[in-house]
């Protein structure tokens, strides 16, 4: 199956919020870094601090972060810095945040390596915090930044307070740049839950019900009673119901309503949809209703996909539907468009990163556009891409039958069974749609290799090697198409035998499409393998393709026979 793309967010805080020229020079470094997208620049006059957000694949993000730290160290002199926000360095904090396809632990490892590189190459001492912390107490940013910039001379003289990387006595270099704290943390979601009230007090009550910290325990009256303390004088708290959340209530004059404003700091412990349902429950207990949800800033795609699937399951509906439909269920279920239109392309991190790439692939074309592009005299897209698309249509037909069966009157107790089949079908469809583009890209690689220079013997050697490598890839891609299309047969067979009998012909057509996909992709394996100089490798590819072709023909015959039996009943 298709691998999930790795995406990391970086949110550095620079100790300059007033000089737009300095801020611009730092953000230019990020904006011009290959493979990353600058999403937000938020300068603060009073704090004299700018929070920058950018995303990309891990290596690209790490390199952009390093270059930004370098530029900030050149431009910002901490000896002259004053602001309302705690700070310790020109680049004060530098967190890496997993968005998709990468774990927090992997981001922590990247953060430690980045901190070491900053210390070694830029001579800026670094502490590691949160998930990247090398000492348990340094998970807390406040511990790393204790005493702020002014405490550095003392901290650098004490081994127990020394930075994790680049420790040395306080000198002119440290005086100028300060120290940087590099870390890894989970994605933070800022969200406001809209209430059908103007009462800040009622909103605060709900916030105290749900936030992890909870509310103070009081003697007698739970509102006006004297706060209780433990033997050491610490306030006793009644914990809230949602782990990894902070919340307060407030009134928003612009909207004329009160909201529960929440930061979800651990979306694995408390996903957005869980927080929404719990705030709804607590609001209802207090005679109120949540009318909608306002997401502040950005969210990872998985947050909305998980929410959409959660609400579909609550409705006993299939989750094996197109991603756009799942997103729409999430938007409508949580009222994300209550106050203003909600546009996933503007609120989902992954979609912002890919915004510049939209429309550049075959699968972005209309059905007519794809057919017309195939008909043109250019050799790509050709049979390989069309084969993959036929396989995708076969998977889509099997999925359609599963979804129709899931929602068939009288079959309500079987919705989950068919939902699982539909989800499998959607995964197969997505893999084959990816291969539509991959097959054309494979052909483009061959053409690029043929276009390499051939003036010298070394040029010819490199060109020949590149052609062979590209040809091998061009043979392997349709083989992947064959294997992915083979997965359509069990889906269609199950739908013929177990699915809605009124749609049995659709499942049969799905099997026919899969057969055509396998045979067509097999022809592409053979024609590309014939150009390989490594005949043993070529023969192995052809043998595997022929075996899959024979298997596809047999599977299709069995399924069509079953279809005929159901039709004539």
C-alpha positions in Angstrom: 0.0 0.0 0.0 1.0 3.6 -0.5 3.2 5.0 2.2 2.0 8.0 4.3 4.0 11.1 3.5 6.0 12.3 6.5 5.2 15.9 7.4 6.7 17.9 10.3 5.7 21.4 11.6 8.2 23.7 13.1 7.2 26.7 15.3 10.3 28.7 16.1 10.0 31.8 18.4 12.5 34.5 17.6 13.4 37.3 20.0 12.4 40.2 17.7 8.9 41.4 17.2 9.4 45.1 16.3 11.9 45.4 13.5 10.1 44.2 10.4 13.3 44.3 8.4 15.0 41.8 10.8 11.9 39.6 10.9 11.7 39.6 7.1 15.3 38.5 6.7 14.7 35.5 9.0 11.4 34.5 7.3 13.0 34.9 3.9 15.5 32.2 4.8 12.6 29.9 5.6 10.5 30.9 2.6 13.3 30.2 0.2 14.3 26.9 1.7 13.5 24.0 -0.6 10.7 21.6 0.4 9.0 23.7 3.1 6.1 26.1 3.1 5.9 29.1 5.4 2.4 29.2 6.9 2.3 32.0 9.4 4.4 34.9 10.8 3.0 36.4 14.0 5.1 39.3 15.4 4.3 40.8 18.8 5.2 44.4 19.7 4.9 44.2 23.5 6.5 40.7 23.7 9.2 41.7 21.2 8.9 38.2 19.8 7.8 36.6 16.5 6.2 33.2 16.3 6.8 31.5 12.9 5.1 28.4 11.6 6.3 26.3 8.6 5.9 22.7 7.5 7.5 20.2 5.2 9.2 16.8 5.1 11.5 16.1 8.0 14.9 16.7 6.4 13.7 19.9 4.6 12.2 21.3 7.9 15.4 20.6 9.9 17.6 22.3 7.3 15.3 25.4 7.1 15.2 25.6 10.9 19.0 25.4 11.1 19.4 28.2 8.5 16.8 30.4 10.3 18.6 29.9 13.6 21.8 30.9 11.9 20.3 34.1 10.4 18.6 35.0 13.7 22.0 34.6 15.5 23.6 37.0 13.0 20.8 39.7 13.3 19.6 39.7 16.9 21.8 40.9 19.7 20.4 39.7 23.0 22.3 42.2 24.9 19.9 44.8 23.7 16.7 42.8 23.9 13.8 43.7 26.1 10.2 42.4 25.9 7.3 41.1 28.0 7.7 37.5 27.1 10.2 35.1 28.8 13.3 34.6 26.6 16.8 33.2 26.6 18.1 33.4 23.1 17.8 35.0 19.6 16.0 31.8 18.6 14.3 31.2 22.0 12.4 28.0 21.4 12.4 25.6 18.4 9.9 22.8 18.6 9.4 20.1 16.0 5.8 18.8 15.8 4.6 15.6 14.1 1.8 16.2 11.6 1.5 13.0 9.6 3.5 9.8 8.9 6.0 10.5 11.7 6.0 9.8 15.4 6.7 12.2 18.3 9.7 10.0 19.2 11.1 10.4 15.7 10.7 14.1 15.9 12.5 14.1 19.3 15.5 12.3 17.7 15.5 14.9 14.9 15.4 17.7 17.5 18.4 16.3 19.4 20.5 16.1 16.3 19.4 19.6 15.3 20.4 20.9 18.7 23.8 19.2 18.5 24.4 20.7 15.0 23.4 24.2 16.1 25.8 24.0 19.0 28.7 22.6 16.9 28.3 24.6 13.7 26.8 27.9 15.0 28.3 27.8 18.5 24.9 28.5 20.0 24.4 26.4 23.2 21.2 24.4 23.2 18.9 22.8 25.8 16.5 20.0 24.8 13.0 20.1 26.1 9.6 18.3 26.1 9.8 14.9 24.2 13.5 15.6 23.2 14.6 16.3 26.8 17.8 14.5 27.9 17.0 15.1 31.6 13.6 14.4 33.0 13.2 17.8 34.6 14.0 19.5 31.3 10.8 18.3 29.8 9.4 21.5 31.2 10.4 24.5 29.1 10.3 26.7 32.2 13.1 24.7 33.8 15.3 25.1 30.7 14.6 28.8 30.6 14.8 29.4 34.3 16.2 32.9 35.0 16.0 33.8 31.3 18.8 35.5 29.4 20.0 37.3 32.5 20.8 34.1 34.3 23.0 32.6 31.6 26.4 33.7 33.1 25.6 31.8 36.3 23.9 28.8 34.6 26.9 28.3 32.2 29.3 28.2 35.2 27.4 25.4 36.9 27.6 21.8 35.4 24.1 20.8 36.6 22.6 23.9 34.8 24.8 23.6 31.7 23.2 23.2 28.2 22.8 19.7 26.7 24.9 20.7 23.7 27.6 23.4 23.4 28.3 23.9 27.1 31.1 26.5 27.7 31.8 29.4 30.0 29.8 32.6 29.3 31.5 34.6 26.6 30.9 37.3 24.0 29.3 34.8 21.6 26.8 33.6 24.1 26.2 37.2 25.2 25.1 38.0 21.7 23.0 34.9 20.7 21.9 33.6 24.1 20.9 29.9 24.2 18.3 28.1 22.2 15.9 25.5 23.5 15.1 22.8 20.9 12.4 20.2 21.4 9.6 18.1 20.1 6.0 18.3 21.2 2.6 17.0 20.0 0.4 19.1 17.7 -1.6 21.6 19.7 -5.1 22.3 18.6 -6.7 25.6 19.7 -10.5 25.4 19.6 -13.5 27.3 20.8 -16.8 25.7 21.5 -19.7 28.0 20.8 -22.5 28.1 23.4 -26.1 29.3 23.3 -25.5 31.7 26.1 -23.9 35.0 26.8 -22.8 33.9 30.3 -19.0 33.8 30.9 -19.7 32.2 34.3 -21.6 29.3 32.7 -18.9 28.9 30.1 -16.2 28.9 32.8 -18.1 26.2 34.7 -18.1 23.9 31.7 -14.4 24.7 31.1 -13.7 23.7 34.7 -15.7 20.5 34.2 -13.6 19.3 31.3 -10.1 20.7 31.6 -7.5 18.4 33.0 -6.6 20.8 35.9 -10.3 20.9 36.9 -11.4 23.3 39.7 -10.4 24.0 43.3 -12.0 21.8 45.9 -13.9 24.0 48.4 -15.4 23.6 51.9 -19.2 23.7 51.9 -20.4 25.7 48.9 -18.6 24.5 45.8 -18.5 28.1 44.4 -18.1 30.4 47.4 -16.6 28.0 49.9 -13.0 28.3 51.2 -10.4 26.6 49.0 -9.0 23.4 50.5 -5.3 22.5 50.7 -3.2 19.5 51.4 -0.7 19.1 54.3 2.0 20.9 52.3 -0.3 23.8 51.5 -1.0 23.0 47.9 -4.5 23.6 46.6 -6.7 20.5 46.3 -8.2 20.2 42.9 -11.2 18.3 41.5 -9.8 17.0 38.1 -11.7 17.6 34.9 -12.7 14.8 32.5 -10.3 15.5 29.6 -6.6 14.7 29.8 -4.2 16.9 27.9 -6.5 19.9 27.8 -6.5 23.5 29.1 -9.7 25.6 29.0 -11.4 28.8 30.1 -14.8 30.4 29.4 -15.2 33.8 27.8 -17.6 36.1 26.0 -16.9 37.1 22.4 -18.6 40.4 21.6 -18.1 40.0 17.9 -20.3 36.9 17.9 -22.5 37.8 20.8 -22.0 34.4 22.5 -19.9 32.8 25.2 -17.4 30.1 24.3 -15.4 27.4 26.0 -11.9 28.2 24.7 -9.6 25.1 24.8 -6.1 24.1 24.0 -5.8 20.4 23.3 -2.1 19.7 24.1 -2.3 15.9 23.5 -4.5 15.0 20.6 -3.7 11.3 21.0 -5.2 11.2 24.5 -8.0 13.6 23.7 -8.9 13.8 20.0 -11.0 16.8 18.9 -14.2 14.8 18.5 -13.9 13.4 22.0 -13.5 16.9 23.4 -16.5 18.1 21.4 -18.7 15.3 22.7 -17.6 15.9 26.3 -18.2 19.7 26.2 -21.6 18.9 24.7 -22.4 16.6 27.5 -21.3 19.0 30.2 -23.1 21.9 28.6 -26.3 19.9 28.5 -25.9 19.0 32.2 -26.0 22.8 32.8 -28.9 23.5 30.6 -26.9 24.7 27.7 -26.1 23.6 24.2 -23.0 23.6 22.0 -24.0 25.3 18.7 -20.8 24.8 16.9 -17.0 24.7 17.0 -14.4 27.3 15.9 -10.9 25.9 15.1 -8.2 28.6 15.7 -5.2 28.1 13.5 -4.5 24.8 11.7 -5.2 21.1 12.3 -3.7 17.9 10.9 -5.8 16.0 8.4 -6.1 13.0 10.6 -7.9 15.1 13.3 -10.9 15.7 10.9 -10.7 12.2 9.3 -10.9 10.6 12.8 -13.7 12.8 13.7 -15.7 12.1 10.6 -15.3 8.3 11.0 -16.3 8.6 14.7 -19.6 10.3 13.8 -20.2 7.9 10.9 -19.8 5.0 13.3 -22.2 6.6 15.8 -24.7 6.7 12.9 -24.0 3.0 12.0 -22.8 4.2 8.6 -19.9 3.0 6.5 -16.6 4.7 6.8 -15.4 3.4 3.5 -16.3 6.5 1.6 -14.2 9.2 -0.2 -12.1 11.4 2.1 -14.0 14.6 1.1 -17.3 13.0 2.3 -15.7 12.1 5.6 -14.4 15.6 6.1 -17.9 17.0 5.3 -19.4 14.7 8.1 -16.8 16.1 10.5 -17.6 19.7 9.6 -21.3 19.2 9.9 -21.2 17.1 13.0 -19.1 19.5 15.1 -20.6 22.7 13.5 -17.2 23.9 12.2 -19.1 26.2 9.8 -21.3 27.7 12.6 -19.7 31.1 12.7 -18.2 31.3 9.2 -17.6 29.0 6.3 -15.0 26.2 7.0 -12.6 25.5 4.2 -10.3 22.5 4.7 -7.9 23.8 2.1 -7.2 26.8 4.4 -7.3 25.0 7.8 -5.6 21.6 7.2 -1.8 21.6 7.4 -1.3 19.0 4.6 -3.6 20.8 2.2 -1.7 24.1 2.6 1.6 22.3 2.0 0.2 20.8 -1.3 -1.7 23.9 -2.4 0.9 24.8 -5.0 0.8 21.3 -6.5 -2.9 21.1 -7.2 -3.9 20.4 -10.8 -0.5 19.1 -11.9 -1.3 15.4 -11.9 -3.4 13.1 -14.0 -5.7 12.3 -11.2 -6.5 16.0 -10.9 -8.1 15.9 -14.4 -11.8 15.5 -15.1 -12.9 12.2 -16.7 -13.0 13.9 -20.1 -9.7 15.6 -19.5 -8.0 12.3 -18.7 -9.5 10.6 -21.8 -8.4 13.6 -24.0 -4.9 13.7 -22.5 -4.6 10.0 -23.2 -5.7 10.5 -26.8 -3.1 13.1 -27.6 0.0 12.2 -29.6 2.3 12.3 -26.5 3.1 8.7 -25.4 2.2 9.4 -21.7 -0.2 8.8 -20.1 -0.4 5.4 -21.8 -1.4 1.9 -21.1 0.2 1.7 -17.7 -1.7 4.7 -16.3 -4.9 3.6 -17.9 -4.5 0.1 -16.4 -4.1 1.5 -13.0 -7.2 3.7 -13.5 -9.2 0.6 -14.6 -8.1 -1.1 -11.4 -9.1 2.0 -9.4 -12.6 1.8 -11.0 -12.9 -1.9 -10.2 -12.1 -1.1 -6.6 -14.6 1.8 -6.6 -17.4 -0.5 -7.9 -16.7 -3.1 -5.2 -16.7 -0.3 -2.6 -20.0 1.1 -3.9 -21.7 -2.3 -3.5 -20.3 -2.6 0.0 -21.7 0.9 0.9 -25.1 0.1 -0.6 -25.2 -3.1 1.3 -24.2 -1.3 4.6 -27.2 1.0 4.3 -29.7 -1.5 2.9 -33.0 -1.5 4.9 -33.2 -4.6 7.1 -29.4 -5.2 7.1 -28.6 -2.6 9.8 -27.0 -5.3 12.0 -24.4 -5.9 9.2 -23.3 -2.3 8.6 -19.9 -2.8 10.3 -19.1 -5.9 8.2 -19.8 -4.0 5.0 -18.1 -0.9 6.3 -14.9 -2.9 6.7 -15.1 -4.1 3.1 -15.7 -0.6 1.9 -12.7 0.8 3.8 -10.5 -1.9 2.2 -11.9 -0.9 -1.2 -11.2 2.8 -0.6 -7.6 1.9 0.4 -7.1 -0.1 -2.8 -8.6 2.7 -4.9 -6.3 5.3 -3.4 -3.2 3.1 -4.0 -4.2 2.5 -7.7 -4.9 6.2 -8.2 -1.4 6.9 -6.9 -0.1 4.4 -9.4 -1.9 6.3 -12.3 0.5 9.2 -11.7 3.4 7.0 -10.8 3.3 5.1 -14.1 3.5 8.4 -16.1 6.3 9.6 -13.8 8.2 6.3 -14.6 8.0 7.0 -18.3 9.1 10.6 -17.7 12.2 9.3 -15.9 13.1 7.2 -18.9 12.8 10.2 -21.2 14.9 12.3 -18.8 17.6 9.6 -18.8 17.7 9.5 -22.6 18.1 13.2 -22.6 21.3 13.1 -20.6 24.6 14.2 -22.3 26.6 11.6 -24.2 29.7 13.5 -25.3 32.3 11.6 -23.3 32.7 7.9 -22.4 31.9 8.9 -18.8 28.7 10.7 -20.0 27.7 7.6 -21.9 28.4 5.3 -19.0 26.3 7.5 -16.6 23.5 7.9 -19.2 23.4 4.1 -19.9 23.2 3.4 -16.1 20.4 6.0 -15.7 18.4 4.5 -18.6 18.6 1.0 -17.1 17.6 2.3 -13.6 14.7 4.2 -15.1 13.6 1.2 -17.2 13.7 -1.1 -14.2 11.5 1.4 -12.3 9.2 1.5 -15.3 8.8 -2.3 -15.2 8.3 -2.4 -11.4 5.5 0.2 -11.3 3.1 -1.7 -13.5 4.0 -4.8 -11.4 2.8 -2.9 -8.4 -0.4 -2.0 -10.3 -0.9 -5.8 -11.0 -0.5 -6.6 -7.3 -2.8 -3.8 -6.2 -5.5 -4.7 -8.8 -5.4 -8.4 -7.6 -6.8 -7.1 -4.3 -10.0 -6.1 -6.1 -11.0 -9.7 -6.7 -11.7 -10.7 -3.0 -13.7 -7.5 -2.6 -15.8 -8.1 -5.6 -16.3 -11.8 -4.9 -17.4 -11.0 -1.3 -19.9 -8.5 -2.6 -21.3 -10.9 -5.2 -21.8 -13.6 -2.5 -22.7 -11.4 0.5 -23.7 -8.0 -0.8 -26.9 -6.4 -2.0 -28.1 -8.7 -4.8 -29.6 -5.7 -6.7 -26.0 -4.5 -7.3 -24.4 -7.9 -8.2 -23.8 -6.8 -11.7 -21.7 -3.8 -10.4 -19.5 -6.2 -8.5 -19.1 -8.2 -11.7 -18.0 -5.2 -13.7 -15.6 -4.4 -10.9 -14.0 -7.8 -11.4 -13.9 -7.3 -15.2 -12.1 -3.9 -14.7 -9.6 -5.6 -12.3 -8.9 -8.3 -14.9 -8.2 -5.7 -17.6 -6.0 -3.7 -15.2 -3.9 -6.8 -14.4 -3.5 -7.9 -18.0 -2.8 -4.4 -19.2 -0.2 -3.7 -16.5 1.3 -7.0 -17.3 1.9 -6.0 -20.9 3.7 -2.9 -19.6 5.9 -5.0 -17.3 6.9 -7.2 -20.3 7.7 -4.3 -22.7 9.8 -2.5 -20.2 11.6 -5.7 -19.0 12.5 -6.4 -22.6 14.8 -3.3 -22.6 16.7 -4.4 -19.5 20.3 -5.7 -20.0 20.1 -7.8 -16.8 18.2 -10.7 -18.4 17.9 -12.7 -15.2 16.1 -9.7 -13.6 14.0 -9.2 -16.7 13.0 -12.9 -16.7 12.0 -12.8 -13.0 9.8 -9.7 -13.6 8.1 -11.4 -16.6 7.5 -14.7 -14.8 5.8 -12.9 -11.9 3.7 -10.8 -14.3 2.6 -13.9 -16.2 1.6 -15.7 -13.0 -0.5 -12.8 -11.9 -2.1 -12.5 -15.3 -3.1 -16.2 -15.2 -4.4 -15.8 -11.6 -6.5 -12.7 -12.6 -8.1 -14.5 -15.5 -9.1 -17.4 -13.3 -10.5 -15.1 -10.5 -12.5 -13.1 -13.0 -14.1 -16.2 -14.5 -15.1 -17.5 -11.1 -16.7 -14.2 -10.1 -18.6 -13.7 -13.4 -19.9 -17.3 -13.0 -21.2 -16.4 -9.5 -22.7 -13.2 -10.9 -24.6 -15.1 -13.5 -25.9 -17.5 -10.9 -27.3 -14.7 -8.8 -28.9 -12.9 -11.8 -30.8 -16.0 -13.0 -32.2 -16.9 -9.6 
